[in-house]
Amino acid sequence: MPKRKINHETRRKFAKRTQVGNNVSFSQIKTKRLFRTNLQWATIEIDGKPVRVRLTARQIKALCKTK
């Protein structure tokens, strides 16, 4: 994976949290579930140093578009 440059504000800007919803069965019984973020490991440059961090797929996609 290529190295990317990012600052902390940009990383926070695209961050999403886990959302809560319902699983709905055929009989319409609702149980709680979590919509988790798609976290991936990526090596990015922070202050000129390569750092391996966990980013969401959305953050990685946004970084690739800025290059």
LUMDO-917788 format. One record per residue (C-alpha): x, y, z. Coordinates in steps of 0.25 Angstrom, whole numbers, plus 5000, padded with zeros to 4 digits. Example, Ala and Ser with C-alpha at 12.3 -4.5 7.8 and 13.67 -1.06 7.14 Angstrom:
# LUMDO-917788
504949825031
505549965029
END
This chain:
# LUMDO-917788
500050005000
500650144996
500950245007
500050355009
500050495015
498950535025
498850625037
498050595049
496850695046
496650625032
496650485039
495550535049
494750605038
494450475031
494350385043
493050315046
492550245058
491850115060
490350135058
489250055064
488049995057
487149875057
487149735051
485749705046
485349565044
484349505035
483349515047
483649655049
484349635062
485449745064
486749715071
487849825073
489049815064
490249895061
490749955048
492249955050
493250045042
494149975031
495449995038
496749955030
498249975033
498950085025
500350145026
500250295025
501250415027
500950495039
501850615041
502850545031
502950415038
502250285033
501250235043
500350115042
498950145047
497550085046
496650165036
495250145031
495150105016
494450245014
495750315019
496650235011
495750264998
495750415001
497350415003
497450354989
496650454983
497450574989
498750524982
END
